[in-house]
Amino acid sequence: MAMFLIENNRFSRFHFRSNVNAMSTTIRPAESREHGAVAAGRSAGPLMVAAALGIVYLVWGSTYLGIRVMVEDMPPLLGAGTRFLVAGALLGAVLAVRKGPSRLAVSRAELLACGAVGLLLPVLGQGMVTVAEGGGAPSGLTALLIAAVPLWVLAFRGLAGERPARATSLGALAGFAGLGFLVVANGANGGFPLWTMGLVLFASLSWAFGSWYQPSLRMPRDPFVVAVYEMLIGGAVLVAAGLGGGERLELGAYSARSWAAWVYLVVFGSCVAFSAYVWLLQTVSVSLVATYAYVNPLVAVALGALVLSEAVTVPTVVGGAVVVLAVAAVVRAERPRRPSERRPQVPEQCPQRAQNR
């Protein structure tokens, strides 16, 4: 979400998204990628890895604040739609210049798949988050509610017949309890419209379903190409919905503050952070990259309190801590095990030898 578009990739059986701020992409099997990335990471240098992680942590964590500032003046659907259109066009232009226009070539089936995921992630996911923040939802609380996306993905896996490990299931149950506490406590407080929380929850469900459903679609192999088409299609739909709903694009009516937030979301939230995220997936272990799922909400809450003076109440801290810790537990339980962590398989003849001793 956020955080989103790019809001992914998937890690392990866990469908991991990127948000343009988060967007899903097809990647290698988790186990082979885990060990190959660790080897590649040794040659990348710790400073480069730390810088890329810092970008993903801080930039994606700050996109909720950026959205909140953008919609102070800009209409939410047009603001989000133009953001994704421009970001998609910029990323596509960079790919075409560096590798030639042929890099953007996709089949009709791949384009339709990108369109389907574009509706689920940029439109119903990121777009609805933008509408909710435009309606008054605090950026920090929004980030905490969106942090439950991995838990919803787990729920979809369960509905599809998968049986996650016990530790994973317990973590998910604890996370949903924290999520319910957040909604009830903040809904009773009445500091902002209750419908905005419902819309954020709907956005997180859409994001989770898109992340879970995407692997069954025929997507382009290049994650950057996936991001380009998802942003372009999602952005076009959001602009059309905004114009159809009565929003008007009045470029001179928006403050410099809102324009700065829009530019930040386009350049850093959608392009720079996504590039860093994809590079990390190729360079370090997936379990390390996965930490963004529970670092981003903490960054968002802190920035919302510092920059916008958003209230951080005790129920928000308690409920948010439960959700974030639950996501951390699920991410840890789902990560691929290294060879050294696995039990060695005992040859069939060993028990017989033991009996003969």
MARNU-139702 format. One record per residue: residue number from 1; residue in one letter; x, y, z of N, C-alpha, C in turn. Coordinates in steps of 0.001 Angstrom, whole numbers, plus 500000, padded with zeros to 6 digits. Layout:
% residues N
PT    i  aa     n.x     n.y     n.z    ca.x    ca.y    ca.z     c.x     c.y     c.z
PT  NUM   a       X       Y       Z       X       Y       Z       X       Y       Z
...
% end
This chain:
% residues 357
PT    i  aa     n.x     n.y     n.z    ca.x    ca.y    ca.z     c.x     c.y     c.z
PT    1   m  500708  499906  500000  500000  500000  500000  500966  500128  500000
PT    2   a  502283  500930  501120  502283  501477  500933  502707  501040  500772
PT    3   m  503512  502726  499957  503792  501600  500420  503388  500718  499527
PT    4   f  503091  501204  498811  502458  500236  498086  503022  500179  496800
PT    5   l  502511  500381  495706  502239  499643  494622  503152  498543  494607
PT    6   i  504103  498798  494591  505139  497978  494238  505122  496800  495053
PT    7   e  503625  498073  496307  503220  497535  496966  503178  496681  496450
PT    8   n  504961  493895  495171  505346  493318  495064  505906  492234  494448
PT    9   n  506575  491830  495250  507178  490557  495048  506658  489665  496131
PT   10   r  506958  488409  495991  506525  487476  496985  507728  486823  497608
PT   11   f  507609  486502  498878  508713  485801  499487  508149  484530  500072
PT   12   s  508844  483420  499771  508437  482094  500184  507052  481838  499637
PT   13   r  506205  481139  500397  504834  480917  499962  504014  482154  500233
PT   14   f  504592  483111  500927  503999  484371  501293  504057  485281  500098
PT   15   h  502950  485817  499671  502955  486677  498487  503336  488073  498929
PT   16   f  504549  488463  498554  505110  489674  499050  505033  490761  498024
PT   17   r  504565  491773  498349  504410  492849  497468  505309  493899  497938
PT   18   s  505561  494571  496577  505939  495738  496654  504992  496547  496693
PT   19   n  504765  498248  497333  504086  499186  497141  504823  499577  496556
PT   20   v  504531  500358  494883  504864  501495  494284  504508  502411  495246
PT   21   n  504037  501278  496070  504747  501393  497223  504764  500210  497746
PT   22   a  504282  499562  496956  504281  498328  497019  503818  497698  495999
PT   23   m  504069  496425  494412  503422  495781  493295  503948  494388  493153
PT   24   s  503124  493469  492863  503597  492101  492878  504282  491737  491592
PT   25   t  505303  490917  491701  506023  490484  490531  506381  489030  490669
PT   26   t  506671  488407  489543  507037  487011  489565  508529  486888  489777
PT   27   i  508929  486085  490768  510333  485929  491070  510665  484473  491214
PT   28   r  511950  484190  491376  512401  482817  491436  511888  482137  492688
PT   29   p  511924  480775  492734  511526  480087  493943  512294  480633  495135
PT   30   a  511596  480723  496265  512147  481426  497408  513446  480833  497902
PT   31   e  513533  479511  497965  514695  478899  498576  515958  479165  497771
PT   32   s  515901  478981  496451  517079  479216  495632  517437  480684  495612
PT   33   r  516424  481555  495634  516703  482970  495627  517354  483382  496937
PT   34   e  516905  482770  498036  517448  483110  499348  518952  482896  499380
PT   35   h  519400  481716  498960  520820  481407  499060  521625  482118  497980
PT   36   g  521065  482259  496777  521764  482983  495726  521930  484446  496072
PT   37   a  520902  485022  496697  520976  486434  497058  522006  486670  498143
PT   38   v  522106  485750  499089  523103  485911  500149  524506  485957  499561
PT   39   a  524777  485073  498584  526087  485063  497944  526332  486362  497195
PT   40   a  525296  486858  496497  525442  488118  495762  525656  489287  496713
PT   41   g  525011  489217  497877  525111  490309  498835  526512  490517  499359
PT   42   r  527300  489441  499410  528660  489569  499911  529494  490487  499020
PT   43   s  529201  490475  497710  529967  491303  496786  529384  492697  496632
PT   44   a  528153  492934  497124  527516  494235  496961  528077  495265  497929
PT   45   g  528525  494847  499084  529051  495790  500055  527993  496172  501066
PT   46   p  528332  496169  502355  527344  496456  503408  526770  497859  503324
PT   47   l  527569  498830  502855  527055  500200  502772  525947  500321  501728
PT   48   m  526128  499660  500581  525092  499700  499544  523818  499021  500023
PT   49   v  523979  497879  500695  522820  497160  501216  522105  498007  502264
PT   50   a  522868  498620  503173  522274  499463  504208  521553  500661  503595
PT   51   a  522147  501253  502555  521507  502398  501904  520196  501993  501239
PT   52   a  520200  500849  500550  518979  500387  499883  517893  500059  500900
PT   53   l  518272  499401  502004  517289  499110  503056  516750  500400  503666
PT   54   g  517631  501369  503871  517185  502641  504418  516181  503333  503517
PT   55   i  516412  503258  502212  515472  503849  501255  514111  503174  501354
PT   56   v  514108  501836  501361  512843  501104  501424  512127  501378  502751
PT   57   y  512885  501361  503854  512285  501629  505164  511676  503028  505231
PT   58   l  512497  504030  504923  512090  505415  505147  511128  505925  504082
PT   59   v  511432  505630  502808  510595  506176  501740  509215  505541  501749
PT   60   w  509163  504191  501785  507838  503568  501804  507097  503861  503100
PT   61   g  507833  503977  504205  507176  504344  505457  506627  505757  505429
PT   62   s  507257  506634  504648  506828  508032  504590  505746  508291  503550
PT   63   t  505411  507303  502726  504417  507561  501684  503034  507848  502263
PT   64   y  502726  507281  503437  501429  507586  504061  501365  509060  504440
PT   65   l  502474  509577  504961  502538  511005  505253  502437  511811  503960
PT   66   g  503147  511373  502915  503087  512071  501639  501675  512140  501079
PT   67   i  500952  511035  501171  499563  511019  500685  498708  511999  501481
PT   68   r  498887  511980  502809  498080  512858  503663  498306  514328  503308
PT   69   v  499554  514683  503017  499864  516072  502667  499352  516384  501260
PT   70   m  499484  515448  500337  499040  515670  498960  497547  515994  498904
PT   71   v  496742  515251  499668  495286  515423  499568  494784  516600  500392
PT   72   e  495669  517363  501005  495224  518587  501660  494607  519537  500642
PT   73   d  495122  519515  499403  494595  520385  498354  494141  519617  497117
PT   74   m  494848  518563  496771  494527  517813  495558  493372  516852  495786
PT   75   p  492502  516683  494781  491471  515655  494884  492126  514275  494920
PT   76   p  491665  513367  495769  492386  512102  495996  492531  511205  494778
PT   77   l  491447  511000  494032  491531  510084  492896  492419  510640  491783
PT   78   l  492260  511925  491489  493106  512527  490455  494556  512630  490925
PT   79   g  494762  512919  492198  496117  512986  492720  496818  511637  492619
PT   80   a  496121  510569  493045  496711  509231  492969  496871  508779  491526
PT   81   g  495866  509062  490693  495913  508618  489302  497042  509260  488519
PT   82   t  497174  510592  488643  498254  511264  487918  499615  510846  488457
PT   83   r  499678  510568  489758  500931  510088  490344  501383  508812  489659
PT   84   f  500478  507852  489519  500851  506570  488930  501083  506679  487426
PT   85   l  500313  507519  486749  500537  507707  485313  501925  508268  485038
PT   86   v  502299  509298  485770  503609  509917  485553  504732  508964  485969
PT   87   a  504572  508290  487118  505601  507356  487572  505766  506205  486583
PT   88   g  504650  505678  486067  504730  504602  485088  505395  505045  483799
PT   89   a  505069  506263  483366  505679  506780  482144  507179  507008  482331
PT   90   l  507582  507535  483485  509004  507759  483755  509776  506446  483792
PT   91   l  509225  505477  484523  509907  504186  484626  509977  503506  483261
PT   92   g  508900  503583  482487  508900  503000  481148  509907  503673  480239
PT   93   a  510023  504991  480329  510989  505722  479497  512419  505318  479846
PT   94   v  512699  505168  481130  514042  504748  481546  514371  503358  480991
PT   95   l  513413  502441  481079  513637  501090  480559  513867  501118  479052
PT   96   a  513068  501918  478339  513192  501981  476881  514525  502587  476453
PT   97   v  514991  503604  477189  516258  504243  476841  517433  503310  477129
PT   98   r  517378  502606  478248  518513  501768  478656  518584  500451  477889
PT   99   k  517430  499839  477626  517427  498504  477020  516709  498443  475678
PT  100   g  516144  499561  475237  515406  499574  473983  513925  499368  474217
PT  101   p  513086  499882  473317  511632  499749  473467  511155  498303  473544
PT  102   s  511932  497374  473001  511505  495971  472998  511387  495402  474408
PT  103   r  512062  496030  475362  511973  495526  476742  510558  495653  477279
PT  104   l  509792  496591  476755  508422  496813  477232  507401  495956  476489
PT  105   a  507856  495141  475554  506924  494315  474783  506314  493228  475668
PT  106   v  504992  493102  475612  504286  492069  476377  503201  491467  475489
PT  107   s  502786  490269  475834  501699  489628  475100  500356  490173  475582
PT  108   r  499315  489848  474848  497977  490314  475243  497586  489734  476596
PT  109   a  497892  488442  476815  497558  487805  478098  498297  488484  479246
PT  110   e  499572  488837  479036  500345  489503  480074  499797  490899  480365
PT  111   l  499375  491594  479303  498820  492929  479501  497507  492865  480284
PT  112   l  496667  491877  479954  495409  491712  480692  495666  491369  482151
PT  113   a  496688  490542  482403  497028  490183  483781  497505  491417  484552
PT  114   c  498328  492233  483910  498775  493472  484549  497589  494392  484833
PT  115   g  496629  494408  483920  495444  495231  484129  494621  494761  485314
PT  116   a  494479  493434  485452  493710  492892  486577  494363  493235  487907
PT  117   v  495681  493040  487970  496388  493357  489213  496438  494867  489426
PT  118   g  496502  495625  488346  496471  497073  488463  495183  497577  489093
PT  119   l  494077  496903  488804  492805  497280  489429  492802  496945  490920
PT  120   l  493384  495808  491273  493367  495364  492667  494359  496145  493532
PT  121   l  495518  496486  492982  496547  497134  493799  496509  498667  493708
PT  122   p  496867  499277  492575  496856  500749  492530  495466  501366  492708
PT  123   v  494433  500732  492146  493099  501358  492180  492388  501074  493498
PT  124   l  492046  499797  493735  491289  499453  494945  492166  499430  496189
PT  125   g  493475  499293  496002  494382  499320  497146  494843  500735  497440
PT  126   q  495811  501212  496686  496385  502527  496928  495381  503655  496720
PT  127   g  494531  503507  495705  493552  504562  495447  492600  504771  496602
PT  128   m  492104  503663  497198  491175  503790  498317  491866  504305  499574
PT  129   v  493145  503971  499754  493903  504538  500867  493973  506060  500716
PT  130   t  494195  506524  499495  494273  507960  499245  492942  508642  499529
PT  131   v  491841  507998  499114  490512  508559  499395  490266  508616  500902
PT  132   a  490656  507546  501621  490449  507497  503066  491238  508587  503775
PT  133   e  492489  508794  503371  493280  509847  504002  492736  511223  503635
PT  134   g  492200  511344  502421  491558  512592  502052  490313  512855  502874
PT  135   g  489686  511776  503365  488497  511907  504209  488809  512121  505671
PT  136   g  490092  512113  506027  490462  512405  507410  491166  511300  508154
PT  137   a  491384  510143  507540  492082  509054  508232  493518  509452  508535
PT  138   p  493988  509326  509777  495377  509666  510105  496347  508749  509374
PT  139   s  497476  509299  508954  498430  508510  508179  499028  507370  508997
PT  140   g  499290  507607  510287  499874  506565  511122  498941  505388  511328
PT  141   l  497681  505682  511653  496709  504608  511839  496475  503856  510534
PT  142   t  496437  504577  509431  496285  503936  508120  497402  502932  507882
PT  143   a  498628  503330  508189  499769  502432  507996  499646  501183  508852
PT  144   l  499167  501322  510078  499016  500164  510957  497942  499209  510432
PT  145   l  496855  499760  509908  495803  498904  509346  496302  498194  508086
PT  146   i  497062  498894  507259  497591  498294  506037  498669  497262  506365
PT  147   a  499315  497408  507504  500365  496456  507887  499837  495033  507987
PT  148   a  498522  494879  508108  497931  493548  508236  497783  492834  506901
PT  149   v  498217  493435  505794  498096  492793  504481  498655  491363  504482
PT  150   p  499862  491121  505044  500358  489742  505058  499439  488773  505785
PT  151   l  498717  489269  506795  497798  488404  507529  496589  488052  506664
PT  152   w  496092  489018  505901  494982  488739  504994  495400  487769  503890
PT  153   v  496649  487918  503407  497155  486973  502407  497111  485557  502978
PT  154   l  497496  485439  504242  497478  484135  504909  496054  483591  504988
PT  155   a  495094  484478  505232  493695  484054  505288  493225  483539  503928
PT  156   f  493594  484217  502855  493233  483744  501516  493867  482394  501220
PT  157   r  495105  482211  501663  495747  480912  501470  494973  479815  502191
PT  158   g  494506  480127  503401  493722  479148  504140  492414  478815  503453
PT  159   l  491743  479831  502914  490493  479599  502191  490716  478755  500938
PT  160   a  491939  478852  500380  492257  478082  499174  492672  476642  499492
PT  161   g  492698  476304  500780  493013  474927  501155  494398  474699  501705
PT  162   e  495242  475739  501742  496575  475562  502315  496475  475459  503831
PT  163   r  497426  474770  504415  497476  474631  505856  498809  475168  506367
PT  164   p  498839  476459  506733  500093  477042  507213  500553  476381  508507
PT  165   a  501818  476564  508838  502365  476027  510072  501646  476623  511281
PT  166   r  501733  475916  512402  501017  476361  513594  501480  477738  514055
PT  167   a  502808  477972  514031  503328  479273  514453  502790  480386  513564
PT  168   t  502686  480116  512273  502148  481101  511345  500685  481406  511662
PT  169   s  499896  480367  511914  498469  480552  512220  498270  481322  513517
PT  170   l  499067  480991  514539  498944  481703  515817  499318  483176  515655
PT  171   g  500358  483438  514872  500736  484828  514616  499637  485587  513900
PT  172   a  499001  484939  512932  497918  485585  512197  496729  485884  513111
PT  173   l  496363  484927  513972  495244  485146  514897  495525  486312  515841
PT  174   a  496752  486374  516352  497121  487492  517225  497051  488814  516458
PT  175   g  497496  488808  515214  497449  490012  514408  496031  490492  514143
PT  176   f  495129  489565  513848  493734  489955  513617  493089  490486  514899
PT  177   a  493486  489922  516049  492976  490446  517319  493437  491886  517519
PT  178   g  494715  492147  517230  495213  493520  517328  494534  494446  516348
PT  179   l  494252  493947  515155  493570  494746  514143  492160  495114  514615
PT  180   g  491444  494137  515163  490107  494409  515678  490134  495422  516811
PT  181   f  491132  495305  517682  491269  496259  518783  491516  497668  518256
PT  182   l  492358  497787  517235  492626  499098  516642  491343  499738  516107
PT  183   v  490559  498937  515380  489340  499461  514753  488325  499873  515818
PT  184   v  488099  499009  516806  487102  499292  517838  487520  500494  518683
PT  185   a  488784  500507  519120  489250  501587  519996  489209  502937  519293
PT  186   n  489683  502986  518067  489706  504268  517352  488325  504649  516831
PT  187   g  487470  503646  516547  486109  503955  516132  485304  504564  517259
PT  188   a  485536  504079  518477  484831  504623  519638  485292  506034  519957
PT  189   n  486553  506310  519627  487108  507632  519906  486428  508715  519072
PT  190   g  486117  508388  517814  485366  509310  516964  486131  510534  516527
PT  191   g  487473  510459  516490  488265  511611  516093  488258  511856  514601
PT  192   f  487750  510914  513820  487694  511051  512366  486588  510130  511872
PT  193   p  486108  510314  510629  484977  509518  510132  485273  508013  510163
PT  194   l  484328  507251  510683  484500  505811  510811  484599  505142  509442
PT  195   w  483935  505722  508425  483966  505102  507099  485370  505054  506521
PT  196   t  486243  505977  506964  487599  505963  506430  488356  504711  506864
PT  197   m  488118  504238  508095  488758  503004  508544  488232  501805  507763
PT  198   g  486917  501811  507509  486352  500734  506702  486946  500699  505312
PT  199   l  487187  501874  504739  487760  501945  503389  489216  501463  503398
PT  200   v  489967  501793  504453  491345  501318  504551  491376  499797  504683
PT  201   l  490460  499242  505472  490392  497785  505605  490049  497142  504266
PT  202   f  489138  497751  503527  488809  497236  502192  490032  497301  501281
PT  203   a  490778  498395  501360  491986  498541  500551  493004  497455  500881
PT  204   s  493170  497154  502170  494134  496122  502557  493682  494751  502081
PT  205   l  492377  494491  502105  491854  493226  501578  492104  493113  500082
PT  206   s  491862  494197  499361  492094  494188  497919  493564  493983  497610
PT  207   w  494417  494653  498361  495854  494517  498154  496295  493087  498413
PT  208   a  495772  492506  499493  496135  491132  499845  495639  490147  498797
PT  209   f  494401  490341  498332  493863  489420  497326  494665  489521  496033
PT  210   g  495005  490734  495632  495812  490893  494423  497177  490244  494555
PT  211   s  497785  490368  495729  499087  489756  495965  498994  488233  495942
PT  212   w  497902  487712  496511  497710  486260  496547  497344  485700  495175
PT  213   y  496548  486432  494423  496030  485942  493151  497033  486070  492018
PT  214   q  497935  487032  492113  498831  487327  491001  499664  486137  490525
PT  215   p  500199  485287  491429  501032  484179  490932  500320  483235  489980
PT  216   s  498993  483212  490003  498257  482339  489097  498057  482967  487722
PT  217   l  498474  484233  487569  498317  484928  486298  499600  484862  485486
PT  218   r  499455  485036  484198  500618  485052  483309  501150  486472  483233
PT  219   m  502150  486765  484077  502708  488105  484169  504026  488193  483395
PT  220   p  504430  489400  482975  505768  489566  482390  506838  489137  483394
PT  221   r  507948  488631  482901  508999  488143  483781  509760  489278  484466
PT  222   d  509827  490425  483812  510582  491564  484342  509719  492337  485338
PT  223   p  510131  492425  486615  509314  493133  487612  509140  494610  487299
PT  224   f  510130  495224  486640  510001  496637  486282  508938  496834  485206
PT  225   v  508854  495903  484268  507826  495985  483233  506445  495790  483855
PT  226   v  506335  494874  484802  505076  494682  485519  504656  495986  486182
PT  227   a  505593  496632  486864  505289  497885  487555  504827  498958  486583
PT  228   v  505474  499051  485424  505107  500069  484434  503651  499919  484031
PT  229   y  503253  498726  483625  501884  498536  483126  500844  498604  484237
PT  230   e  501182  498116  485428  500225  498221  486531  499994  499673  486909
PT  231   m  501054  500470  486922  500896  501888  487252  500142  502639  486161
PT  232   l  500476  502367  484900  499797  503072  483810  498314  502728  483770
PT  233   i  497988  501444  483861  496580  501036  483810  495832  501513  485044
PT  234   g  496434  501291  486224  495786  501741  487460  495620  503247  487488
PT  235   g  496646  503980  487046  496548  505435  487030  495461  505932  486103
PT  236   a  495338  505306  484925  494297  505716  483979  492902  505486  484559
PT  237   v  492710  504359  485233  491406  504059  485836  491086  505065  486943
PT  238   l  492076  505391  487771  491849  506345  488854  491506  507739  488312
PT  239   v  492197  508164  487259  491896  509476  486664  490486  509482  486092
PT  240   a  490125  508403  485392  488772  508318  484830  487714  508334  485935
PT  241   a  487980  507601  487026  487024  507574  488144  486918  508949  488794
PT  242   g  488050  509634  488924  488014  510963  489521  487220  511955  488687
PT  243   l  487487  511972  487393  486746  512880  486512  485268  512524  486471
PT  244   g  484981  511207  486432  483582  510779  486429  482866  511091  487724
PT  245   g  483612  511156  488827  483005  511459  490122  482927  512937  490435
PT  246   g  483332  513775  489495  483197  515211  489704  484467  515924  490128
PT  247   e  485583  515211  490276  486837  515880  490624  487344  516679  489426
PT  248   r  488021  517766  489708  488567  518601  488647  490041  518884  488923
PT  249   l  490834  518847  487875  492268  519088  488003  492533  520572  487794
PT  250   e  492816  521286  488889  493074  522727  488838  494501  522962  489313
PT  251   l  495430  522931  488366  496852  522920  488702  497276  524130  489525
PT  252   g  496712  525275  489253  497117  526483  489975  496505  526623  491348
PT  253   a  495576  525751  491696  494871  525894  492974  495533  525136  494117
PT  254   y  496561  524357  493820  497170  523514  494847  498395  524204  495433
PT  255   s  498592  524012  496713  499715  524645  497403  501036  523984  497014
PT  256   a  502118  524716  497261  503455  524159  497004  503696  522926  497863
PT  257   r  503124  522901  499037  503254  521758  499949  502648  520500  499338
PT  258   s  501442  520628  498760  500800  519472  498130  501556  519032  496882
PT  259   w  502038  519987  496097  502819  519640  494901  504109  518928  495286
PT  260   a  504757  519388  496348  505999  518750  496798  505727  517306  497212
PT  261   a  504608  517080  497894  504253  515716  498304  503973  514845  497082
PT  262   w  503295  515399  496079  502994  514646  494859  504274  514256  494132
PT  263   v  505196  515207  493986  506472  514914  493322  507251  513863  494108
PT  264   y  507246  513980  495418  507951  513005  496261  507379  511599  496049
PT  265   l  506058  511491  495993  505429  510187  495795  505760  509613  494423
PT  266   v  505809  510472  493402  506127  510004  492055  507569  509514  491969
PT  267   v  508495  510370  492373  509920  510084  492167  510447  509069  493175
PT  268   f  510231  509339  494441  510827  508485  495473  509930  507300  495831
PT  269   g  508640  507560  496072  507758  506476  496474  507560  505431  495406
PT  270   s  507452  505860  494141  507114  504928  493076  508307  504451  492258
PT  271   c  509363  505232  492155  510488  504859  491286  511736  504464  492072
PT  272   v  512229  505367  492910  513480  505110  493619  513351  503940  494586
PT  273   a  512317  503963  495429  512171  502903  496433  511902  501551  495777
PT  274   f  511132  501543  494707  510865  500270  494027  512144  499699  493435
PT  275   s  512968  500556  492839  514231  500097  492269  515128  499516  493363
PT  276   a  515165  500195  494516  515962  499690  495634  515422  498354  496123
PT  277   y  514111  498218  496149  513472  496983  496609  513813  495812  495690
PT  278   v  513693  496022  494388  514003  494955  493435  515480  494598  493502
PT  279   w  516351  495601  493649  517795  495334  493765  518083  494494  495003
PT  280   l  517425  494817  496119  517631  494054  497342  517199  492599  497174
PT  281   l  516095  492381  496473  515631  491012  496257  516653  490192  495474
PT  282   q  517438  490868  494635  518455  490179  493853  519779  490055  494611
PT  283   t  519902  490743  495743  521208  490897  496367  521326  490274  497758
PT  284   v  520279  490375  498574  520355  489875  499940  519243  488861  500175
PT  285   s  519248  488253  501349  518245  487243  501658  516848  487858  501718
PT  286   v  515857  487089  501306  514479  487570  501306  514016  487870  502724
PT  287   s  514483  487085  503692  514073  487310  505075  514531  488682  505575
PT  288   l  515640  489194  505055  516082  490540  505419  515207  491589  504740
PT  289   v  514921  491404  503466  514053  492348  502749  512663  492382  503386
PT  290   a  512214  491229  503891  510872  491120  504467  510663  492017  505668
PT  291   t  511741  492471  506288  511593  493306  507478  510883  494623  507186
PT  292   y  510813  495040  505921  510128  496303  505615  508655  496235  505996
PT  293   a  508081  495027  506015  506655  494876  506297  506293  495364  507689
PT  294   y  507230  495296  508629  506896  495787  509973  507731  496975  510409
PT  295   v  508662  497429  509577  509375  498673  509861  508590  499864  509309
PT  296   n  508010  499707  508120  507273  500809  507488  506177  501407  508379
PT  297   p  505333  500599  509034  504300  501192  509887  504873  502015  511035
PT  298   l  505988  501572  511601  506610  502323  512692  507096  503686  512199
PT  299   v  507691  503693  510997  508135  504950  510400  506935  505868  510145
PT  300   a  505858  505295  509634  504672  506102  509311  504059  506723  510556
PT  301   v  503950  505958  511635  503380  506481  512878  504254  507601  513429
PT  302   a  505573  507393  513431  506486  508409  513951  506417  509697  513135
PT  303   l  506403  509580  511807  506351  510772  510962  505014  511492  511091
PT  304   g  503931  510733  511186  502626  511360  511360  502559  512180  512637
PT  305   a  503158  511652  513710  503155  512377  514984  504075  513593  514935
PT  306   l  505243  513454  514310  506224  514538  514297  505848  515663  513338
PT  307   v  505373  515304  512138  505134  516311  511102  503709  516863  511153
PT  308   l  502730  515981  511360  501329  516411  511329  500677  516470  512707
PT  309   s  501465  516182  513730  500954  516206  515120  499768  515275  515309
PT  310   e  499787  514138  514632  498723  513151  514807  498823  512523  516189
PT  311   a  497696  512344  516810  497669  511783  518165  498074  510309  518129
PT  312   v  498950  509926  519044  499335  508526  519208  498818  508087  520572
PT  313   t  497623  507498  520596  496973  507122  521846  497475  505772  522339
PT  314   v  497166  505481  523588  497556  504190  524169  496928  503022  523400
PT  315   p  495610  503076  523075  495041  501972  522285  495728  501796  520931
PT  316   t  496124  502904  520298  496822  502800  519012  498174  502132  519183
PT  317   v  498889  502500  520241  500197  501897  520500  500053  500406  520793
PT  318   v  499082  500053  521640  498902  498644  522013  498454  497813  520812
PT  319   g  497391  498256  520155  496889  497514  519000  497896  497463  517875
PT  320   g  498569  498595  517615  499576  498618  516558  500742  497701  516866
PT  321   a  501169  497661  518126  502274  496783  518509  501909  495328  518290
PT  322   v  500669  494961  518619  500237  493575  518419  500256  493221  516935
PT  323   v  499743  494119  516094  499711  493857  514652  501126  493733  514089
PT  324   v  501994  494681  514430  503357  494676  513892  504137  493451  514362
PT  325   l  504018  493115  515645  504721  491935  516163  504177  490652  515535
PT  326   a  502869  490615  515300  502284  489439  514660  502790  489281  513232
PT  327   v  502868  490400  512499  503401  490344  511135  504856  489888  511162
PT  328   a  505629  490401  512129  507026  489976  512251  507121  488481  512511
PT  329   a  506232  487962  513372  506247  486534  513679  505877  485696  512456
PT  330   v  504885  486162  511696  504469  485426  510502  505568  485449  509450
PT  331   v  506184  486619  509246  507273  486732  508273  508412  485785  508650
PT  332   r  508738  485760  509937  509827  484882  510395  509461  483413  510214
PT  333   a  508217  483055  510534  507796  481659  510401  507752  481213  508944
PT  334   e  507494  482165  508031  507355  481823  506622  508656  481852  505839
PT  335   r  509702  482408  506433  510949  482532  505674  511532  481160  505374
PT  336   p  512220  481017  504222  512851  479746  503891  513931  479411  504902
PT  337   r  514068  478145  505214  515098  477706  506140  516406  477466  505409
PT  338   r  517486  477902  506024  518798  477658  505444  519188  476198  505654
PT  339   p  520115  475716  504830  520511  474317  504963  520971  473970  506366
PT  340   s  521668  474896  507034  522177  474611  508364  521087  474490  509404
PT  341   e  519862  475017  509087  518755  474976  510027  517891  473749  509854
PT  342   r  518128  473001  508790  517290  471837  508521  517833  470602  509212
PT  343   r  516944  469708  509580  517378  468453  510148  517986  467588  509074
PT  344   p  519130  467014  509355  519695  466107  508357  518842  464868  508221
PT  345   q  518670  464425  506990  517889  463227  506758  518717  462006  507111
PT  346   v  518133  461141  507898  518842  459946  508342  518693  458864  507294
PT  347   p  519798  458309  506793  519706  457236  505805  518918  456062  506363
PT  348   e  518249  455367  505468  517370  454289  505909  518120  453201  506674
PT  349   q  519429  452992  506363  520128  451912  507001  520590  452262  508411
PT  350   c  520522  453548  508784  521033  453944  510090  520304  453293  511257
PT  351   p  518965  453229  511263  518296  452591  512383  518754  451150  512547
PT  352   q  518957  450437  511439  519374  449055  511521  520770  448951  512147
PT  353   r  521650  449885  511786  522970  449870  512354  522908  450111  513858
PT  354   a  522015  451027  514249  521902  451328  515666  521461  450095  516449
PT  355   q  520554  449303  515850  520081  448117  516555  521174  447074  516694
PT  356   n  522134  447083  515740  523180  446057  515771  524280  446412  516763
PT  357   r  524253  447664  517265  525330  448047  518190  525059  447533  519599
% end
